[in-house]
Amino acid sequence: MILIIRKKARPAEIEKMAEDYDGYIKVVVDLERKILAGGGEFHADAEKMLINDGSIQENLWGGGWDVESRQIDYNSMINIRQNQNNPSREILDAGIRKKFDEIVKGLLFLQ
């Protein structure tokens, strides 16, 4: 299930987003709006949901979060962007990675 998370996620929301990959959540983060869409089978579906919610594609970056280990990754097909100097599935820019981390940690990490 894909959910748009605008403020710190509740445990029930994290459980729902983690259902598709048994404890792993695919996330798409809007770096400007500081929100994310998490869950689902494909990053592209979460990306589309955020665009329909008012996000601009160039601000959206994909990756994932392992609920148990709390490890964040930066790997998604939606990250391949020649026009933004990112020819890889990985987010290559350290500044973008830092913003991505801050938003994921702020919205998904349970205290």
C-alpha positions as CSV (number, residue, x, y, z in Angstrom):
1,M,0.0,0.0,0.0
2,I,1.4,3.4,-0.9
3,L,0.8,6.2,1.5
4,I,1.8,9.9,1.4
5,I,3.6,10.8,4.6
6,R,3.5,14.5,5.5
7,K,4.4,14.2,9.2
8,K,6.0,11.5,11.3
9,A,4.5,8.2,10.4
10,R,2.6,6.2,12.9
11,P,3.6,2.6,13.5
12,A,0.4,1.4,11.7
13,E,1.3,3.4,8.6
14,I,4.9,2.0,8.6
15,E,3.4,-1.6,8.8
16,K,1.1,-0.9,5.8
17,M,3.9,0.5,3.7
18,A,6.2,-2.4,4.6
19,E,3.7,-5.1,3.6
20,D,4.7,-5.3,-0.1
21,Y,8.3,-6.2,0.6
22,D,8.2,-7.7,4.1
23,G,9.9,-5.0,6.1
24,Y,11.4,-3.0,3.3
25,I,9.7,0.2,2.1
26,K,10.2,1.7,-1.3
27,V,10.2,5.5,-0.9
28,V,10.0,8.5,-3.2
29,V,10.9,11.7,-1.5
30,D,10.0,15.2,-2.5
31,L,13.0,17.2,-1.5
32,E,11.2,20.6,-1.7
33,R,8.0,19.7,0.0
34,K,9.7,17.5,2.5
35,I,7.2,14.7,2.2
36,L,7.4,11.2,0.9
37,A,5.3,8.4,-0.6
38,G,6.2,5.0,0.7
39,G,5.1,1.4,-0.1
40,G,3.9,-0.3,-3.2
41,E,5.7,-2.4,-5.7
42,F,7.2,0.3,-8.0
43,H,8.8,3.6,-7.3
44,A,7.0,5.0,-10.4
45,D,3.6,4.4,-8.8
46,A,4.7,6.4,-5.7
47,E,6.2,9.1,-8.0
48,K,2.9,9.4,-9.9
49,M,1.0,9.7,-6.7
50,L,3.2,12.6,-5.5
51,I,2.9,14.3,-8.9
52,N,-0.9,14.0,-8.7
53,D,-0.6,15.6,-5.2
54,G,1.3,18.6,-6.6
55,S,5.0,17.6,-6.6
56,I,7.3,18.4,-9.4
57,Q,9.2,15.4,-10.9
58,E,12.6,17.0,-10.8
59,N,12.3,17.2,-6.9
60,L,11.4,13.5,-6.6
61,W,14.1,10.9,-5.8
62,G,13.7,7.2,-5.0
63,G,15.2,4.8,-2.7
64,G,14.3,2.5,0.1
65,W,14.3,2.0,3.9
66,D,14.7,-1.3,5.8
67,V,12.4,-1.0,8.8
68,E,14.5,-3.4,11.0
69,S,18.0,-2.3,10.3
70,R,17.0,1.3,9.6
71,Q,19.3,1.3,6.5
72,I,18.5,3.8,3.7
73,D,19.4,3.1,0.1
74,Y,19.3,5.4,-2.9
75,N,18.5,3.0,-5.7
76,S,15.6,3.5,-8.1
77,M,14.9,3.6,-11.8
78,I,13.3,7.1,-11.3
79,N,16.7,8.5,-10.4
80,I,18.2,8.0,-13.9
81,R,18.2,11.6,-15.1
82,Q,20.7,12.8,-17.7
83,N,19.3,16.3,-17.5
84,Q,20.0,16.5,-13.8
85,N,23.5,15.0,-14.1
86,N,22.4,11.6,-12.5
87,P,23.0,8.9,-15.1
88,S,22.6,6.1,-12.5
89,R,19.9,4.4,-10.6
90,E,21.8,5.5,-7.5
91,I,21.5,9.1,-6.2
92,L,25.0,10.4,-7.0
93,D,24.9,13.9,-5.6
94,A,26.0,14.0,-1.9
95,G,23.7,17.0,-1.2
96,I,20.6,15.3,-2.6
97,R,21.5,12.1,-0.6
98,K,21.8,14.2,2.6
99,K,18.3,15.9,2.1
100,F,16.8,12.5,1.2
101,D,18.2,11.0,4.4
102,E,17.0,13.9,6.6
103,I,13.4,13.6,5.2
104,V,13.3,9.8,5.5
105,K,14.7,9.8,9.0
106,G,12.3,12.7,10.0
107,L,9.2,11.0,8.7
108,L,9.8,7.3,9.2
109,F,12.2,6.7,12.1
110,L,10.2,5.8,15.2
111,Q,11.6,7.2,18.4
